[in-house]
Amino acid sequence: MEQKLDRRLLEKVDNCKLRPNKLSNSQLSRLMIVATQALRQEIKKSGVEELEERKKIVIDFLKNLTKNANSQFEDTKVYRKSFKGQICDWLKDSSTWLDSDNLKFSIAGESVPPDLVEKLKLEYTLRLIIAVAKQATKDKQDE
């Protein structure tokens, strides 16, 4: 299942370009750091509460941007939507970018438990945010 998700992630990053990219490398770097913290931070809650806490780390970062940084996140577009708005949409509903067929998998005739599926959806959504920011940084250097 993770191999399928990895392939989907790579496909999505290849098709996900920030146009125009008005973000500085330091803003993109900070976004990558925050998303990585959301992936790795130990949270002493379980299930849905843990997932919501992880999402909150990134959403709080976006809510607390300075006025200038906020306008740059809003002015940078991906799929004709502000990058900030797109990140929030991905976090609210990862099925907007993940094909649900990638999450249908069974082991020894048993389907993957829903809580594990939700964890994987969030993990790969955070990895998508990191990968898009990393690709945008690389694209800026190539300009």
Short mmCIF file of the C-alpha atoms (twelve columns), coordinates in Angstrom:
data_MODEL
# 
_entry.id   MODEL 
# 
loop_
_atom_site.group_PDB 
_atom_site.id 
_atom_site.type_symbol 
_atom_site.label_atom_id 
_atom_site.label_alt_id 
_atom_site.label_comp_id 
_atom_site.label_asym_id 
_atom_site.label_seq_id 
_atom_site.Cartn_x 
_atom_site.Cartn_y 
_atom_site.Cartn_z 
_atom_site.pdbx_PDB_model_num 
ATOM 1   C CA . MET A 1   0.000  0.000   0.000   1 
ATOM 2   C CA . GLU A 2   2.831  2.398   0.831   1 
ATOM 3   C CA . GLN A 3   4.377  1.746   -2.585  1 
ATOM 4   C CA . LYS A 4   1.103  2.778   -4.238  1 
ATOM 5   C CA . LEU A 5   0.974  5.880   -2.061  1 
ATOM 6   C CA . ASP A 6   4.604  6.707   -2.855  1 
ATOM 7   C CA . ARG A 7   3.848  6.493   -6.592  1 
ATOM 8   C CA . ARG A 8   0.767  8.700   -6.195  1 
ATOM 9   C CA . LEU A 9   2.811  11.214  -4.200  1 
ATOM 10  C CA . LEU A 10  5.475  11.394  -6.918  1 
ATOM 11  C CA . GLU A 11  2.811  11.807  -9.630  1 
ATOM 12  C CA . LYS A 12  1.157  14.600  -7.706  1 
ATOM 13  C CA . VAL A 13  4.407  16.467  -7.033  1 
ATOM 14  C CA . ASP A 14  5.337  16.262  -10.735 1 
ATOM 15  C CA . ASN A 15  2.027  17.932  -11.634 1 
ATOM 16  C CA . CYS A 16  1.979  20.434  -8.781  1 
ATOM 17  C CA . LYS A 17  3.722  23.675  -9.701  1 
ATOM 18  C CA . LEU A 18  3.501  26.951  -7.824  1 
ATOM 19  C CA . ARG A 19  2.676  29.688  -10.357 1 
ATOM 20  C CA . PRO A 20  3.672  32.362  -9.733  1 
ATOM 21  C CA . ASN A 21  5.917  31.378  -6.843  1 
ATOM 22  C CA . LYS A 22  6.076  34.483  -4.663  1 
ATOM 23  C CA . LEU A 23  7.439  32.654  -1.631  1 
ATOM 24  C CA . SER A 24  10.996 33.060  -0.431  1 
ATOM 25  C CA . ASN A 25  13.175 30.023  0.137   1 
ATOM 26  C CA . SER A 26  13.078 30.735  3.872   1 
ATOM 27  C CA . GLN A 27  9.250  30.634  3.865   1 
ATOM 28  C CA . LEU A 28  9.263  27.370  1.934   1 
ATOM 29  C CA . SER A 29  11.897 25.992  4.300   1 
ATOM 30  C CA . ARG A 30  9.846  26.987  7.345   1 
ATOM 31  C CA . LEU A 31  6.781  25.252  5.853   1 
ATOM 32  C CA . MET A 32  8.836  22.081  5.347   1 
ATOM 33  C CA . ILE A 33  10.087 22.253  8.952   1 
ATOM 34  C CA . VAL A 34  6.569  22.700  10.346  1 
ATOM 35  C CA . ALA A 35  5.159  19.830  8.238   1 
ATOM 36  C CA . THR A 36  8.066  17.617  9.323   1 
ATOM 37  C CA . GLN A 37  7.361  18.503  12.969  1 
ATOM 38  C CA . ALA A 38  3.730  17.512  12.432  1 
ATOM 39  C CA . LEU A 39  4.911  14.162  11.088  1 
ATOM 40  C CA . ARG A 40  7.383  13.427  13.861  1 
ATOM 41  C CA . GLN A 41  6.183  15.155  17.002  1 
ATOM 42  C CA . GLU A 42  5.149  12.851  19.793  1 
ATOM 43  C CA . ILE A 43  1.508  13.502  20.615  1 
ATOM 44  C CA . LYS A 44  0.053  11.913  23.716  1 
ATOM 45  C CA . LYS A 45  -3.395 11.476  22.236  1 
ATOM 46  C CA . SER A 46  -4.756 8.662   20.166  1 
ATOM 47  C CA . GLY A 47  -6.927 8.156   17.147  1 
ATOM 48  C CA . VAL A 48  -8.742 11.125  15.679  1 
ATOM 49  C CA . GLU A 49  -7.455 13.507  18.361  1 
ATOM 50  C CA . GLU A 50  -3.838 12.736  17.444  1 
ATOM 51  C CA . LEU A 51  -4.513 13.332  13.749  1 
ATOM 52  C CA . GLU A 52  -6.270 16.623  14.474  1 
ATOM 53  C CA . GLU A 53  -3.330 17.769  16.640  1 
ATOM 54  C CA . ARG A 54  -0.915 17.000  13.816  1 
ATOM 55  C CA . LYS A 55  -3.037 18.946  11.304  1 
ATOM 56  C CA . LYS A 56  -3.320 21.810  13.779  1 
ATOM 57  C CA . ILE A 57  0.475  22.272  13.805  1 
ATOM 58  C CA . VAL A 58  0.466  23.189  10.098  1 
ATOM 59  C CA . ILE A 59  -2.831 25.092  10.186  1 
ATOM 60  C CA . ASP A 60  -1.639 27.194  13.148  1 
ATOM 61  C CA . PHE A 61  1.548  28.007  11.241  1 
ATOM 62  C CA . LEU A 62  -0.537 29.245  8.298   1 
ATOM 63  C CA . LYS A 63  -2.909 31.211  10.552  1 
ATOM 64  C CA . ASN A 64  -0.036 32.965  12.334  1 
ATOM 65  C CA . LEU A 65  1.855  34.154  9.250   1 
ATOM 66  C CA . THR A 66  2.859  37.795  9.196   1 
ATOM 67  C CA . LYS A 67  0.773  40.021  6.936   1 
ATOM 68  C CA . ASN A 68  3.471  40.049  4.243   1 
ATOM 69  C CA . ALA A 69  4.068  36.290  4.373   1 
ATOM 70  C CA . ASN A 70  0.312  35.632  4.350   1 
ATOM 71  C CA . SER A 71  -0.158 37.706  1.195   1 
ATOM 72  C CA . GLN A 72  2.707  35.802  -0.463  1 
ATOM 73  C CA . PHE A 73  1.113  32.442  0.436   1 
ATOM 74  C CA . GLU A 74  -2.224 33.757  -0.877  1 
ATOM 75  C CA . ASP A 75  -0.700 35.176  -4.094  1 
ATOM 76  C CA . THR A 76  1.198  31.971  -4.872  1 
ATOM 77  C CA . LYS A 77  -1.137 29.692  -6.805  1 
ATOM 78  C CA . VAL A 78  -1.336 25.963  -7.266  1 
ATOM 79  C CA . TYR A 79  -4.145 24.572  -9.414  1 
ATOM 80  C CA . ARG A 80  -5.541 28.145  -9.669  1 
ATOM 81  C CA . LYS A 81  -5.983 28.247  -5.911  1 
ATOM 82  C CA . SER A 82  -3.886 29.989  -3.286  1 
ATOM 83  C CA . PHE A 83  -1.140 27.745  -1.948  1 
ATOM 84  C CA . LYS A 84  -2.335 28.450  1.591   1 
ATOM 85  C CA . GLY A 85  -5.905 27.453  0.679   1 
ATOM 86  C CA . GLN A 86  -4.724 24.342  -1.128  1 
ATOM 87  C CA . ILE A 87  -2.692 23.187  1.880   1 
ATOM 88  C CA . CYS A 88  -5.730 23.656  4.137   1 
ATOM 89  C CA . ASP A 89  -7.916 21.720  1.680   1 
ATOM 90  C CA . TRP A 90  -5.414 18.859  1.536   1 
ATOM 91  C CA . LEU A 91  -5.336 18.718  5.342   1 
ATOM 92  C CA . LYS A 92  -9.124 18.893  5.706   1 
ATOM 93  C CA . ASP A 93  -9.766 16.187  3.127   1 
ATOM 94  C CA . SER A 94  -6.833 14.223  1.791   1 
ATOM 95  C CA . SER A 95  -9.080 12.411  -0.664  1 
ATOM 96  C CA . THR A 96  -8.899 15.603  -2.773  1 
ATOM 97  C CA . TRP A 97  -5.481 14.417  -3.944  1 
ATOM 98  C CA . LEU A 98  -5.304 10.768  -2.882  1 
ATOM 99  C CA . ASP A 99  -7.121 8.282   -5.047  1 
ATOM 100 C CA . SER A 100 -9.147 6.183   -2.620  1 
ATOM 101 C CA . ASP A 101 -8.273 3.066   -4.647  1 
ATOM 102 C CA . ASN A 102 -4.717 3.450   -3.328  1 
ATOM 103 C CA . LEU A 103 -6.067 2.889   0.172   1 
ATOM 104 C CA . LYS A 104 -7.971 -0.333  -0.517  1 
ATOM 105 C CA . PHE A 105 -5.689 -3.110  0.550   1 
ATOM 106 C CA . SER A 106 -6.027 -6.339  2.437   1 
ATOM 107 C CA . ILE A 107 -3.550 -8.482  4.295   1 
ATOM 108 C CA . ALA A 108 -4.397 -12.169 4.660   1 
ATOM 109 C CA . GLY A 109 -7.959 -11.405 3.616   1 
ATOM 110 C CA . GLU A 110 -8.378 -8.641  6.199   1 
ATOM 111 C CA . SER A 111 -8.808 -5.037  5.110   1 
ATOM 112 C CA . VAL A 112 -6.555 -2.380  6.596   1 
ATOM 113 C CA . PRO A 113 -8.136 -0.867  9.744   1 
ATOM 114 C CA . PRO A 114 -9.736 2.581   9.177   1 
ATOM 115 C CA . ASP A 115 -7.567 4.256   11.840  1 
ATOM 116 C CA . LEU A 116 -4.403 3.090   10.052  1 
ATOM 117 C CA . VAL A 117 -5.806 4.351   6.736   1 
ATOM 118 C CA . GLU A 118 -6.455 7.779   8.293   1 
ATOM 119 C CA . LYS A 119 -2.916 7.906   9.706   1 
ATOM 120 C CA . LEU A 120 -1.466 7.047   6.303   1 
ATOM 121 C CA . LYS A 121 -3.642 9.659   4.586   1 
ATOM 122 C CA . LEU A 122 -2.350 12.351  6.921   1 
ATOM 123 C CA . GLU A 123 1.259  11.148  6.703   1 
ATOM 124 C CA . TYR A 124 1.194  11.259  2.913   1 
ATOM 125 C CA . THR A 125 -0.574 14.614  2.880   1 
ATOM 126 C CA . LEU A 126 2.161  16.086  5.073   1 
ATOM 127 C CA . ARG A 127 4.770  14.451  2.845   1 
ATOM 128 C CA . LEU A 128 3.035  16.036  -0.165  1 
ATOM 129 C CA . ILE A 129 3.266  19.490  1.432   1 
ATOM 130 C CA . ILE A 130 6.974  18.941  2.136   1 
ATOM 131 C CA . ALA A 131 7.649  17.649  -1.380  1 
ATOM 132 C CA . VAL A 132 5.803  20.529  -3.087  1 
ATOM 133 C CA . ALA A 133 7.712  23.075  -0.983  1 
ATOM 134 C CA . LYS A 134 11.003 21.316  -1.743  1 
ATOM 135 C CA . GLN A 135 10.194 21.248  -5.469  1 
ATOM 136 C CA . ALA A 136 9.261  24.951  -5.385  1 
ATOM 137 C CA . THR A 137 12.606 25.744  -3.732  1 
ATOM 138 C CA . LYS A 138 14.427 23.782  -6.443  1 
ATOM 139 C CA . ASP A 139 12.406 25.508  -9.193  1 
ATOM 140 C CA . LYS A 140 13.342 28.926  -7.751  1 
ATOM 141 C CA . GLN A 141 17.027 28.013  -7.893  1 
ATOM 142 C CA . ASP A 142 16.676 26.911  -11.525 1 
ATOM 143 C CA . GLU A 143 15.114 30.251  -12.567 1 
# 
